[in-house]
Amino acid sequence: MFDKLKTVIKRNTQIKRLIMWSISPANNPRPRLWVKWFINPFVHKKGKGAIIRRRKSRIDVFPWNQFSIGNNTIIEDFTTINNGAGNIIIGDNARVGIGSVIIGPVYLGNKVGLGQHVFISGFNHGYEDGERDSNEQALVKKEVIIDDESHIGANSVIVAGVHIGKRCQIGAGSVVTKNIPDYSVAVGNPAKIIKRYNFQNKTWERTQELVPLVNNNSNHI
């Protein structure tokens, strides 16, 4: 029954526009209060002990995509969270620093830490047709994945489609445009790998930039 209703809505432009208007104003892409109060609490998951500090924050999450934060995760003040373009899934014991921006699709693993003013976006505006405004073209969605126990320094930018492996350290102010393997330290604009962890010697060793990992974005979208 529900699937049939969705099909009818998708086929009828007027009904679709009316429903979208009831959820979010056309020129202000954020959910209306009734969605925040009466819909989102029942469709989005907030783990035990999780905290969202809402001072000057914009938690613009919509019911048609996932927004999930794990146990004991903290989202600090002045943050912007938007899942309108894709799921945002954050694991346990993670921390999103003051003033950070997360725009889905994005997956953050357990114990991931974002410093202050980190920007992560899982999409770009399409611009293939040079004769049309990019705002009128389809979004190019590529999920960002940051695996367990990795830390992103303050004022860093993580672009769409990047996969940062487990227990990585990204230096402050870095712009990450390529995948970063597990147990790596990367810094700069564009970010380059400067250290890898050697399990035999149990030390972080300086190294040349390595070949990027292959993205596997289908696990979390």
Beta strands, then each sheet from edge to edge (+ up, - down):
strand 1: 45-46
strand 2: 51-52
strand 3: 58-60
strand 4: 67-69
strand 5: 74-75
strand 6: 80-82
strand 7: 88-90
strand 8: 95-96
strand 9: 101-103
strand 10: 106-108
strand 11: 113-114
strand 12: 119-121
strand 13: 123-125
strand 14: 139-141
strand 15: 144-146
strand 16: 151-152
strand 17: 157-158
strand 18: 163-164
strand 19: 169-170
strand 20: 175-176
strand 21: 184-187
strand 22: 192-198
strand 23: 203-206
sheet 1: 1+ 4+ 7+ 10+ 15+ 18+
sheet 2: 2+ 5+ 8+ 11+ 16+ 19+ 21+ 22- 23+
sheet 3: 3+ 6+ 9+ 12+ 17+ 20+
sheet 4: 13+ 14-
end
